[in-house]
Amino acid sequence: MRRILAAADQGAKGIVIQALGWGNVNIPMFEAIKYAIGKGIPVVISTRVPTGRVLPVYGFAGGGKTLKDAGAIFADDLNPQKARLLLMLALQAGVKDTQALQKFFDL
């Protein structure tokens, strides 16, 4: 959580989160993600499980649905390393809008 806040404060261009299961995080991490999104930093949610995808299913604070509602981008079935590369390429191409970024991950 502190690393997310520090990255947001030090000018990160984008952040990839390695979440649990379908893309869920705990409440302190959720608050840090909302902080980064509030600063205009795109935050991509990926998963640490070897197979499967992240989906906005659960509605609790830190659940996939609340992350999506807060403006997070979902990496679908990309692992965090691939999501990071795709985010870097999209940002380098000048894509900054959350909906436009999400389209890169929906392909």
Biopython code that builds the backbone (N, CA, C, O; Angstrom):
import numpy as np
from Bio.PDB.StructureBuilder import StructureBuilder

atoms = [
    (1, "MET", "N", (0.818, -1.179, 0.000)),
    (1, "MET", "CA", (0.000, 0.000, 0.000)),
    (1, "MET", "C", (0.873, 1.258, 0.000)),
    (1, "MET", "O", (0.616, 2.191, -0.760)),
    (2, "ARG", "N", (1.881, 1.284, 0.832)),
    (2, "ARG", "CA", (2.762, 2.460, 0.892)),
    (2, "ARG", "C", (3.491, 2.687, -0.424)),
    (2, "ARG", "O", (3.764, 3.828, -0.797)),
    (3, "ARG", "N", (3.804, 1.614, -1.123)),
    (3, "ARG", "CA", (4.490, 1.757, -2.411)),
    (3, "ARG", "C", (3.570, 2.386, -3.451)),
    (3, "ARG", "O", (4.025, 3.140, -4.312)),
    (4, "ILE", "N", (2.302, 2.084, -3.376)),
    (4, "ILE", "CA", (1.333, 2.688, -4.302)),
    (4, "ILE", "C", (1.249, 4.184, -4.039)),
    (4, "ILE", "O", (1.290, 4.991, -4.968)),
    (5, "LEU", "N", (1.132, 4.546, -2.775)),
    (5, "LEU", "CA", (1.064, 5.962, -2.417)),
    (5, "LEU", "C", (2.336, 6.692, -2.829)),
    (5, "LEU", "O", (2.277, 7.799, -3.362)),
    (6, "ALA", "N", (3.482, 6.073, -2.581)),
    (6, "ALA", "CA", (4.762, 6.697, -2.942)),
    (6, "ALA", "C", (4.876, 6.838, -4.454)),
    (6, "ALA", "O", (5.314, 7.878, -4.945)),
    (7, "ALA", "N", (4.491, 5.814, -5.192)),
    (7, "ALA", "CA", (4.552, 5.885, -6.651)),
    (7, "ALA", "C", (3.655, 7.000, -7.170)),
    (7, "ALA", "O", (4.039, 7.748, -8.069)),
    (8, "ALA", "N", (2.464, 7.107, -6.601)),
    (8, "ALA", "CA", (1.532, 8.160, -7.017)),
    (8, "ALA", "C", (2.099, 9.539, -6.709)),
    (8, "ALA", "O", (1.967, 10.459, -7.516)),
    (9, "ASP", "N", (2.724, 9.689, -5.558)),
    (9, "ASP", "CA", (3.277, 10.986, -5.160)),
    (9, "ASP", "C", (4.542, 11.352, -5.926)),
    (9, "ASP", "O", (4.881, 12.530, -6.041)),
    (10, "GLN", "N", (5.238, 10.350, -6.450)),
    (10, "GLN", "CA", (6.497, 10.617, -7.140)),
    (10, "GLN", "C", (6.346, 10.648, -8.663)),
    (10, "GLN", "O", (7.339, 10.623, -9.390)),
    (11, "GLY", "N", (5.106, 10.700, -9.138)),
    (11, "GLY", "CA", (4.878, 10.914, -10.558)),
    (11, "GLY", "C", (4.817, 9.691, -11.439)),
    (11, "GLY", "O", (5.166, 9.766, -12.617)),
    (12, "ALA", "N", (4.382, 8.564, -10.902)),
    (12, "ALA", "CA", (4.236, 7.373, -11.741)),
    (12, "ALA", "C", (3.279, 7.662, -12.888)),
    (12, "ALA", "O", (2.294, 8.379, -12.713)),
    (13, "LYS", "N", (3.559, 7.119, -14.033)),
    (13, "LYS", "CA", (2.695, 7.295, -15.215)),
    (13, "LYS", "C", (1.570, 6.268, -15.235)),
    (13, "LYS", "O", (0.521, 6.509, -15.831)),
    (14, "GLY", "N", (1.781, 5.130, -14.589)),
    (14, "GLY", "CA", (0.790, 4.061, -14.520)),
    (14, "GLY", "C", (1.217, 3.052, -13.480)),
    (14, "GLY", "O", (2.397, 2.956, -13.145)),
    (15, "ILE", "N", (0.250, 2.291, -12.965)),
    (15, "ILE", "CA", (0.531, 1.308, -11.916)),
    (15, "ILE", "C", (-0.215, 0.017, -12.260)),
    (15, "ILE", "O", (-1.376, 0.052, -12.670)),
    (16, "VAL", "N", (0.460, -1.116, -12.091)),
    (16, "VAL", "CA", (-0.172, -2.426, -12.246)),
    (16, "VAL", "C", (-0.216, -3.080, -10.874)),
    (16, "VAL", "O", (0.799, -3.167, -10.183)),
    (17, "ILE", "N", (-1.396, -3.535, -10.487)),
    (17, "ILE", "CA", (-1.601, -4.189, -9.197)),
    (17, "ILE", "C", (-1.733, -5.686, -9.415)),
    (17, "ILE", "O", (-2.501, -6.128, -10.269)),
    (18, "GLN", "N", (-0.995, -6.459, -8.652)),
    (18, "GLN", "CA", (-1.107, -7.914, -8.662)),
    (18, "GLN", "C", (-2.091, -8.283, -7.557)),
    (18, "GLN", "O", (-1.706, -8.441, -6.398)),
    (19, "ALA", "N", (-3.357, -8.418, -7.923)),
    (19, "ALA", "CA", (-4.423, -8.642, -6.948)),
    (19, "ALA", "C", (-4.622, -10.136, -6.684)),
    (19, "ALA", "O", (-3.930, -10.984, -7.247)),
    (20, "LEU", "N", (-5.570, -10.423, -5.828)),
    (20, "LEU", "CA", (-5.923, -11.799, -5.498)),
    (20, "LEU", "C", (-7.060, -12.278, -6.400)),
    (20, "LEU", "O", (-7.860, -11.473, -6.876)),
    (21, "GLY", "N", (-7.128, -13.568, -6.628)),
    (21, "GLY", "CA", (-8.261, -14.179, -7.313)),
    (21, "GLY", "C", (-8.721, -13.435, -8.542)),
    (21, "GLY", "O", (-7.948, -13.211, -9.473)),
    (22, "TRP", "N", (-9.987, -13.051, -8.542)),
    (22, "TRP", "CA", (-10.590, -12.371, -9.690)),
    (22, "TRP", "C", (-10.279, -10.889, -9.735)),
    (22, "TRP", "O", (-10.866, -10.166, -10.539)),
    (23, "GLY", "N", (-9.381, -10.421, -8.904)),
    (23, "GLY", "CA", (-9.004, -9.010, -8.922)),
    (23, "GLY", "C", (-9.453, -8.272, -7.684)),
    (23, "GLY", "O", (-9.938, -7.144, -7.775)),
    (24, "ASN", "N", (-9.303, -8.885, -6.537)),
    (24, "ASN", "CA", (-9.727, -8.285, -5.281)),
    (24, "ASN", "C", (-8.517, -7.893, -4.441)),
    (24, "ASN", "O", (-7.471, -8.539, -4.495)),
    (25, "VAL", "N", (-8.678, -6.825, -3.667)),
    (25, "VAL", "CA", (-7.620, -6.354, -2.781)),
    (25, "VAL", "C", (-8.230, -6.029, -1.419)),
    (25, "VAL", "O", (-9.451, -5.965, -1.275)),
    (26, "ASN", "N", (-7.375, -5.827, -0.429)),
    (26, "ASN", "CA", (-7.884, -5.455, 0.892)),
    (26, "ASN", "C", (-8.214, -3.957, 0.923)),
    (26, "ASN", "O", (-7.907, -3.225, -0.018)),
    (27, "ILE", "N", (-8.829, -3.522, 1.995)),
    (27, "ILE", "CA", (-9.310, -2.139, 2.084)),
    (27, "ILE", "C", (-8.172, -1.114, 2.029)),
    (27, "ILE", "O", (-8.299, -0.135, 1.295)),
    (28, "PRO", "N", (-7.070, -1.286, 2.763)),
    (28, "PRO", "CA", (-5.989, -0.302, 2.642)),
    (28, "PRO", "C", (-5.435, -0.187, 1.215)),
    (28, "PRO", "O", (-5.119, 0.912, 0.758)),
    (29, "MET", "N", (-5.318, -1.315, 0.518)),
    (29, "MET", "CA", (-4.848, -1.286, -0.873)),
    (29, "MET", "C", (-5.890, -0.594, -1.756)),
    (29, "MET", "O", (-5.535, 0.166, -2.657)),
    (30, "PHE", "N", (-7.163, -0.853, -1.500)),
    (30, "PHE", "CA", (-8.246, -0.196, -2.244)),
    (30, "PHE", "C", (-8.160, 1.320, -2.089)),
    (30, "PHE", "O", (-8.314, 2.054, -3.065)),
    (31, "GLU", "N", (-7.919, 1.784, -0.883)),
    (31, "GLU", "CA", (-7.803, 3.223, -0.640)),
    (31, "GLU", "C", (-6.595, 3.808, -1.382)),
    (31, "GLU", "O", (-6.672, 4.911, -1.923)),
    (32, "ALA", "N", (-5.485, 3.071, -1.404)),
    (32, "ALA", "CA", (-4.291, 3.535, -2.119)),
    (32, "ALA", "C", (-4.553, 3.585, -3.625)),
    (32, "ALA", "O", (-4.101, 4.507, -4.305)),
    (33, "ILE", "N", (-5.269, 2.614, -4.134)),
    (33, "ILE", "CA", (-5.606, 2.591, -5.566)),
    (33, "ILE", "C", (-6.497, 3.778, -5.907)),
    (33, "ILE", "O", (-6.282, 4.451, -6.915)),
    (34, "LYS", "N", (-7.493, 4.035, -5.071)),
    (34, "LYS", "CA", (-8.370, 5.192, -5.303)),
    (34, "LYS", "C", (-7.573, 6.490, -5.260)),
    (34, "LYS", "O", (-7.853, 7.411, -6.027)),
    (35, "TYR", "N", (-6.593, 6.572, -4.380)),
    (35, "TYR", "CA", (-5.738, 7.754, -4.291)),
    (35, "TYR", "C", (-4.981, 7.966, -5.607)),
    (35, "TYR", "O", (-4.933, 9.078, -6.133)),
    (36, "ALA", "N", (-4.395, 6.891, -6.127)),
    (36, "ALA", "CA", (-3.637, 6.988, -7.375)),
    (36, "ALA", "C", (-4.559, 7.369, -8.538)),
    (36, "ALA", "O", (-4.202, 8.217, -9.356)),
    (37, "ILE", "N", (-5.720, 6.760, -8.614)),
    (37, "ILE", "CA", (-6.672, 7.082, -9.676)),
    (37, "ILE", "C", (-7.105, 8.539, -9.555)),
    (37, "ILE", "O", (-7.257, 9.227, -10.565)),
    (38, "GLY", "N", (-7.303, 9.010, -8.331)),
    (38, "GLY", "CA", (-7.678, 10.395, -8.097)),
    (38, "GLY", "C", (-6.618, 11.378, -8.570)),
    (38, "GLY", "O", (-6.929, 12.528, -8.878)),
    (39, "LYS", "N", (-5.374, 10.934, -8.629)),
    (39, "LYS", "CA", (-4.284, 11.784, -9.124)),
    (39, "LYS", "C", (-4.121, 11.662, -10.640)),
    (39, "LYS", "O", (-3.184, 12.213, -11.218)),
    (40, "GLY", "N", (-5.039, 10.936, -11.275)),
    (40, "GLY", "CA", (-4.994, 10.797, -12.728)),
    (40, "GLY", "C", (-4.073, 9.709, -13.237)),
    (40, "GLY", "O", (-3.743, 9.687, -14.423)),
    (41, "ILE", "N", (-3.652, 8.808, -12.368)),
    (41, "ILE", "CA", (-2.741, 7.729, -12.755)),
    (41, "ILE", "C", (-3.564, 6.491, -13.100)),
    (41, "ILE", "O", (-4.358, 6.035, -12.277)),
    (42, "PRO", "N", (-3.389, 5.937, -14.312)),
    (42, "PRO", "CA", (-4.119, 4.715, -14.642)),
    (42, "PRO", "C", (-3.614, 3.548, -13.789)),
    (42, "PRO", "O", (-2.410, 3.327, -13.657)),
    (43, "VAL", "N", (-4.558, 2.818, -13.222)),
    (43, "VAL", "CA", (-4.224, 1.659, -12.397)),
    (43, "VAL", "C", (-4.841, 0.424, -13.039)),
    (43, "VAL", "O", (-6.055, 0.356, -13.236)),
    (44, "VAL", "N", (-3.995, -0.552, -13.366)),
    (44, "VAL", "CA", (-4.425, -1.789, -14.006)),
    (44, "VAL", "C", (-4.434, -2.895, -12.955)),
    (44, "VAL", "O", (-3.469, -3.071, -12.210)),
    (45, "ILE", "N", (-5.538, -3.636, -12.909)),
    (45, "ILE", "CA", (-5.677, -4.732, -11.963)),
    (45, "ILE", "C", (-5.434, -6.040, -12.701)),
    (45, "ILE", "O", (-6.120, -6.350, -13.675)),
    (46, "SER", "N", (-4.452, -6.807, -12.230)),
    (46, "SER", "CA", (-4.151, -8.133, -12.749)),
    (46, "SER", "C", (-4.291, -9.115, -11.584)),
    (46, "SER", "O", (-4.683, -8.718, -10.486)),
    (47, "THR", "N", (-3.982, -10.367, -11.808)),
    (47, "THR", "CA", (-4.104, -11.357, -10.738)),
    (47, "THR", "C", (-2.815, -12.142, -10.572)),
    (47, "THR", "O", (-2.035, -12.302, -11.510)),
    (48, "ARG", "N", (-2.615, -12.621, -9.371)),
    (48, "ARG", "CA", (-1.420, -13.407, -9.097)),
    (48, "ARG", "C", (-1.627, -14.898, -9.348)),
    (48, "ARG", "O", (-0.662, -15.661, -9.329)),
    (49, "VAL", "N", (-2.876, -15.330, -9.585)),
    (49, "VAL", "CA", (-3.118, -16.749, -9.837)),
    (49, "VAL", "C", (-2.615, -17.112, -11.232)),
    (49, "VAL", "O", (-2.679, -16.284, -12.141)),
    (50, "PRO", "N", (-2.122, -18.321, -11.414)),
    (50, "PRO", "CA", (-1.488, -18.684, -12.683)),
    (50, "PRO", "C", (-2.434, -18.685, -13.895)),
    (50, "PRO", "O", (-2.011, -18.354, -15.003)),
    (51, "THR", "N", (-3.680, -19.046, -13.700)),
    (51, "THR", "CA", (-4.631, -19.046, -14.813)),
    (51, "THR", "C", (-5.928, -18.399, -14.360)),
    (51, "THR", "O", (-6.265, -18.406, -13.175)),
    (52, "GLY", "N", (-6.632, -17.854, -15.297)),
    (52, "GLY", "CA", (-7.885, -17.178, -14.980)),
    (52, "GLY", "C", (-7.791, -15.709, -15.327)),
    (52, "GLY", "O", (-6.775, -15.235, -15.835)),
    (53, "ARG", "N", (-8.862, -15.003, -15.045)),
    (53, "ARG", "CA", (-8.911, -13.589, -15.400)),
    (53, "ARG", "C", (-9.487, -12.782, -14.260)),
    (53, "ARG", "O", (-10.111, -13.318, -13.345)),
    (54, "VAL", "N", (-9.266, -11.481, -14.334)),
    (54, "VAL", "CA", (-9.847, -10.581, -13.350)),
    (54, "VAL", "C", (-11.198, -10.115, -13.879)),
    (54, "VAL", "O", (-11.346, -9.811, -15.062)),
    (55, "LEU", "N", (-12.173, -10.066, -12.991)),
    (55, "LEU", "CA", (-13.525, -9.666, -13.356)),
    (55, "LEU", "C", (-14.113, -8.793, -12.260)),
    (55, "LEU", "O", (-13.849, -9.023, -11.080)),
    (56, "PRO", "N", (-14.902, -7.800, -12.629)),
    (56, "PRO", "CA", (-15.537, -6.935, -11.617)),
    (56, "PRO", "C", (-16.765, -7.606, -11.032)),
    (56, "PRO", "O", (-17.891, -7.243, -11.373)),
    (57, "VAL", "N", (-16.564, -8.589, -10.149)),
    (57, "VAL", "CA", (-17.665, -9.384, -9.618)),
    (57, "VAL", "C", (-18.074, -8.939, -8.211)),
    (57, "VAL", "O", (-19.239, -8.609, -7.985)),
    (58, "TYR", "N", (-17.145, -8.926, -7.278)),
    (58, "TYR", "CA", (-17.491, -8.699, -5.882)),
    (58, "TYR", "C", (-17.631, -7.211, -5.569)),
    (58, "TYR", "O", (-16.835, -6.390, -6.024)),
    (59, "GLY", "N", (-18.658, -6.878, -4.785)),
    (59, "GLY", "CA", (-18.980, -5.484, -4.512)),
    (59, "GLY", "C", (-18.498, -4.951, -3.180)),
    (59, "GLY", "O", (-18.841, -3.820, -2.834)),
    (60, "PHE", "N", (-17.726, -5.696, -2.417)),
    (60, "PHE", "CA", (-17.220, -5.177, -1.144)),
    (60, "PHE", "C", (-16.089, -4.193, -1.400)),
    (60, "PHE", "O", (-15.522, -4.168, -2.493)),
    (61, "ALA", "N", (-15.759, -3.390, -0.410)),
    (61, "ALA", "CA", (-14.652, -2.424, -0.554)),
    (61, "ALA", "C", (-13.375, -3.191, -0.885)),
    (61, "ALA", "O", (-12.887, -3.971, -0.068)),
    (62, "GLY", "N", (-12.845, -2.971, -2.062)),
    (62, "GLY", "CA", (-11.667, -3.692, -2.522)),
    (62, "GLY", "C", (-12.003, -4.824, -3.470)),
    (62, "GLY", "O", (-11.106, -5.447, -4.038)),
    (63, "GLY", "N", (-13.287, -5.094, -3.648)),
    (63, "GLY", "CA", (-13.717, -6.115, -4.596)),
    (63, "GLY", "C", (-13.603, -5.594, -6.015)),
    (63, "GLY", "O", (-13.480, -4.390, -6.238)),
    (64, "GLY", "N", (-13.643, -6.503, -6.963)),
    (64, "GLY", "CA", (-13.484, -6.120, -8.350)),
    (64, "GLY", "C", (-14.481, -5.072, -8.821)),
    (64, "GLY", "O", (-14.109, -4.159, -9.559)),
    (65, "LYS", "N", (-15.734, -5.183, -8.410)),
    (65, "LYS", "CA", (-16.744, -4.220, -8.847)),
    (65, "LYS", "C", (-16.439, -2.830, -8.311)),
    (65, "LYS", "O", (-16.566, -1.846, -9.040)),
    (66, "THR", "N", (-16.041, -2.735, -7.055)),
    (66, "THR", "CA", (-15.741, -1.412, -6.489)),
    (66, "THR", "C", (-14.472, -0.832, -7.107)),
    (66, "THR", "O", (-14.364, 0.385, -7.250)),
    (67, "LEU", "N", (-13.517, -1.673, -7.473)),
    (67, "LEU", "CA", (-12.328, -1.191, -8.164)),
    (67, "LEU", "C", (-12.688, -0.645, -9.543)),
    (67, "LEU", "O", (-12.205, 0.412, -9.947)),
    (68, "LYS", "N", (-13.536, -1.372, -10.255)),
    (68, "LYS", "CA", (-13.977, -0.924, -11.576)),
    (68, "LYS", "C", (-14.748, 0.384, -11.453)),
    (68, "LYS", "O", (-14.539, 1.308, -12.239)),
    (69, "ASP", "N", (-15.641, 0.464, -10.465)),
    (69, "ASP", "CA", (-16.415, 1.689, -10.247)),
    (69, "ASP", "C", (-15.515, 2.875, -9.895)),
    (69, "ASP", "O", (-15.850, 4.020, -10.200)),
    (70, "ALA", "N", (-14.379, 2.604, -9.257)),
    (70, "ALA", "CA", (-13.441, 3.661, -8.880)),
    (70, "ALA", "C", (-12.596, 4.128, -10.070)),
    (70, "ALA", "O", (-11.926, 5.158, -9.989)),
    (71, "GLY", "N", (-12.627, 3.372, -11.172)),
    (71, "GLY", "CA", (-11.881, 3.775, -12.357)),
    (71, "GLY", "C", (-10.692, 2.903, -12.704)),
    (71, "GLY", "O", (-9.893, 3.262, -13.568)),
    (72, "ALA", "N", (-10.562, 1.748, -12.035)),
    (72, "ALA", "CA", (-9.447, 0.847, -12.347)),
    (72, "ALA", "C", (-9.681, 0.165, -13.696)),
    (72, "ALA", "O", (-10.816, 0.012, -14.145)),
    (73, "ILE", "N", (-8.600, -0.232, -14.316)),
    (73, "ILE", "CA", (-8.607, -0.928, -15.597)),
    (73, "ILE", "C", (-8.339, -2.405, -15.303)),
    (73, "ILE", "O", (-7.464, -2.727, -14.500)),
    (74, "PHE", "N", (-9.084, -3.300, -15.945)),
    (74, "PHE", "CA", (-8.903, -4.723, -15.700)),
    (74, "PHE", "C", (-8.090, -5.367, -16.819)),
    (74, "PHE", "O", (-8.367, -5.156, -17.999)),
    (75, "ALA", "N", (-7.085, -6.155, -16.437)),
    (75, "ALA", "CA", (-6.145, -6.760, -17.375)),
    (75, "ALA", "C", (-6.663, -8.041, -18.013)),
    (75, "ALA", "O", (-5.916, -8.715, -18.722)),
    (76, "ASP", "N", (-7.904, -8.388, -17.784)),
    (76, "ASP", "CA", (-8.510, -9.603, -18.319)),
    (76, "ASP", "C", (-7.681, -10.817, -17.891)),
    (76, "ASP", "O", (-7.600, -11.098, -16.696)),
    (77, "ASP", "N", (-7.064, -11.542, -18.825)),
    (77, "ASP", "CA", (-6.307, -12.743, -18.442)),
    (77, "ASP", "C", (-4.794, -12.553, -18.524)),
    (77, "ASP", "O", (-4.047, -13.530, -18.501)),
    (78, "LEU", "N", (-4.339, -11.311, -18.619)),
    (78, "LEU", "CA", (-2.894, -11.065, -18.670)),
    (78, "LEU", "C", (-2.285, -11.114, -17.272)),
    (78, "LEU", "O", (-2.846, -10.571, -16.320)),
    (79, "ASN", "N", (-1.140, -11.764, -17.161)),
    (79, "ASN", "CA", (-0.445, -11.753, -15.879)),
    (79, "ASN", "C", (0.121, -10.353, -15.645)),
    (79, "ASN", "O", (0.148, -9.546, -16.575)),
    (80, "PRO", "N", (0.571, -10.047, -14.440)),
    (80, "PRO", "CA", (1.055, -8.691, -14.149)),
    (80, "PRO", "C", (2.204, -8.227, -15.045)),
    (80, "PRO", "O", (2.270, -7.051, -15.401)),
    (81, "GLN", "N", (3.103, -9.132, -15.410)),
    (81, "GLN", "CA", (4.227, -8.740, -16.247)),
    (81, "GLN", "C", (3.754, -8.315, -17.639)),
    (81, "GLN", "O", (4.209, -7.301, -18.168)),
    (82, "LYS", "N", (2.854, -9.081, -18.223)),
    (82, "LYS", "CA", (2.327, -8.734, -19.542)),
    (82, "LYS", "C", (1.463, -7.477, -19.469)),
    (82, "LYS", "O", (1.492, -6.645, -20.376)),
    (83, "ALA", "N", (0.700, -7.341, -18.391)),
    (83, "ALA", "CA", (-0.130, -6.142, -18.218)),
    (83, "ALA", "C", (0.748, -4.898, -18.122)),
    (83, "ALA", "O", (0.398, -3.846, -18.656)),
    (84, "ARG", "N", (1.876, -5.015, -17.448)),
    (84, "ARG", "CA", (2.800, -3.882, -17.323)),
    (84, "ARG", "C", (3.341, -3.472, -18.685)),
    (84, "ARG", "O", (3.394, -2.285, -19.005)),
    (85, "LEU", "N", (3.744, -4.456, -19.489)),
    (85, "LEU", "CA", (4.259, -4.148, -20.817)),
    (85, "LEU", "C", (3.191, -3.490, -21.689)),
    (85, "LEU", "O", (3.473, -2.516, -22.386)),
    (86, "LEU", "N", (1.977, -4.015, -21.654)),
    (86, "LEU", "CA", (0.907, -3.435, -22.453)),
    (86, "LEU", "C", (0.574, -2.020, -21.996)),
    (86, "LEU", "O", (0.340, -1.140, -22.824)),
    (87, "LEU", "N", (0.551, -1.800, -20.703)),
    (87, "LEU", "CA", (0.300, -0.454, -20.189)),
    (87, "LEU", "C", (1.409, 0.505, -20.623)),
    (87, "LEU", "O", (1.126, 1.634, -21.023)),
    (88, "MET", "N", (2.652, 0.074, -20.549)),
    (88, "MET", "CA", (3.773, 0.922, -20.975)),
    (88, "MET", "C", (3.647, 1.291, -22.446)),
    (88, "MET", "O", (3.861, 2.445, -22.816)),
    (89, "LEU", "N", (3.303, 0.325, -23.285)),
    (89, "LEU", "CA", (3.170, 0.589, -24.720)),
    (89, "LEU", "C", (2.012, 1.543, -24.993)),
    (89, "LEU", "O", (2.142, 2.461, -25.803)),
    (90, "ALA", "N", (0.893, 1.333, -24.329)),
    (90, "ALA", "CA", (-0.271, 2.198, -24.534)),
    (90, "ALA", "C", (0.025, 3.626, -24.083)),
    (90, "ALA", "O", (-0.325, 4.582, -24.775)),
    (91, "LEU", "N", (0.662, 3.770, -22.935)),
    (91, "LEU", "CA", (1.000, 5.113, -22.449)),
    (91, "LEU", "C", (2.011, 5.792, -23.372)),
    (91, "LEU", "O", (1.907, 6.990, -23.632)),
    (92, "GLN", "N", (2.982, 5.035, -23.864)),
    (92, "GLN", "CA", (3.976, 5.584, -24.783)),
    (92, "GLN", "C", (3.323, 6.050, -26.077)),
    (92, "GLN", "O", (3.780, 7.005, -26.705)),
    (93, "ALA", "N", (2.247, 5.366, -26.471)),
    (93, "ALA", "CA", (1.520, 5.745, -27.690)),
    (93, "ALA", "C", (0.619, 6.948, -27.459)),
    (93, "ALA", "O", (-0.032, 7.428, -28.386)),
    (94, "GLY", "N", (0.582, 7.434, -26.230)),
    (94, "GLY", "CA", (-0.202, 8.624, -25.927)),
    (94, "GLY", "C", (-1.612, 8.367, -25.435)),
    (94, "GLY", "O", (-2.393, 9.306, -25.279)),
    (95, "VAL", "N", (-1.951, 7.114, -25.189)),
    (95, "VAL", "CA", (-3.287, 6.780, -24.693)),
    (95, "VAL", "C", (-3.316, 7.020, -23.190)),
    (95, "VAL", "O", (-2.520, 6.442, -22.450)),
    (96, "LYS", "N", (-4.222, 7.861, -22.743)),
    (96, "LYS", "CA", (-4.288, 8.169, -21.314)),
    (96, "LYS", "C", (-5.693, 7.985, -20.746)),
    (96, "LYS", "O", (-5.851, 7.800, -19.539)),
    (97, "ASP", "N", (-6.705, 8.033, -21.593)),
    (97, "ASP", "CA", (-8.079, 7.894, -21.158)),
    (97, "ASP", "C", (-8.341, 6.470, -20.656)),
    (97, "ASP", "O", (-7.945, 5.497, -21.297)),
    (98, "THR", "N", (-9.005, 6.357, -19.514)),
    (98, "THR", "CA", (-9.245, 5.051, -18.902)),
    (98, "THR", "C", (-10.019, 4.119, -19.826)),
    (98, "THR", "O", (-9.670, 2.946, -19.951)),
    (99, "GLN", "N", (-11.052, 4.620, -20.468)),
    (99, "GLN", "CA", (-11.843, 3.765, -21.359)),
    (99, "GLN", "C", (-11.023, 3.314, -22.563)),
    (99, "GLN", "O", (-11.136, 2.167, -22.995)),
    (100, "ALA", "N", (-10.211, 4.193, -23.097)),
    (100, "ALA", "CA", (-9.354, 3.819, -24.227)),
    (100, "ALA", "C", (-8.307, 2.797, -23.794)),
    (100, "ALA", "O", (-8.008, 1.860, -24.534)),
    (101, "LEU", "N", (-7.752, 2.975, -22.603)),
    (101, "LEU", "CA", (-6.793, 1.995, -22.086)),
    (101, "LEU", "C", (-7.452, 0.643, -21.877)),
    (101, "LEU", "O", (-6.864, -0.392, -22.190)),
    (102, "GLN", "N", (-8.673, 0.645, -21.349)),
    (102, "GLN", "CA", (-9.384, -0.616, -21.113)),
    (102, "GLN", "C", (-9.550, -1.384, -22.408)),
    (102, "GLN", "O", (-9.486, -2.614, -22.402)),
    (103, "LYS", "N", (-9.761, -0.695, -23.516)),
    (103, "LYS", "CA", (-9.928, -1.359, -24.810)),
    (103, "LYS", "C", (-8.678, -2.139, -25.208)),
    (103, "LYS", "O", (-8.782, -3.180, -25.857)),
    (104, "PHE", "N", (-7.494, -1.647, -24.824)),
    (104, "PHE", "CA", (-6.262, -2.386, -25.100)),
    (104, "PHE", "C", (-6.278, -3.739, -24.396)),
    (104, "PHE", "O", (-5.825, -4.740, -24.952)),
    (105, "PHE", "N", (-6.799, -3.765, -23.178)),
    (105, "PHE", "CA", (-6.800, -4.997, -22.391)),
    (105, "PHE", "C", (-7.967, -5.911, -22.726)),
    (105, "PHE", "O", (-7.963, -7.082, -22.346)),
    (106, "ASP", "N", (-8.957, -5.397, -23.427)),
    (106, "ASP", "CA", (-10.128, -6.206, -23.797)),
    (106, "ASP", "C", (-9.927, -6.966, -25.086)),
    (106, "ASP", "O", (-10.784, -7.770, -25.453)),
    (107, "LEU", "N", (-8.821, -6.747, -25.796)),
    (107, "LEU", "CA", (-8.602, -7.424, -27.076)),
    (107, "LEU", "C", (-8.344, -8.899, -26.908)),
    (107, "LEU", "O", (-8.141, -9.606, -27.895)),
]
sb = StructureBuilder()
sb.init_structure("model")
sb.init_model(0)
sb.init_chain("A")
sb.init_seg("    ")
for serial, (resi, resn, name, xyz) in enumerate(atoms, 1):
    if name == "N":
        sb.init_residue(resn, " ", resi, " ")
    sb.init_atom(name, np.array(xyz, "f"), 0.0, 1.0, " ", f" {name:<3s}", serial, name[0])
structure = sb.get_structure()
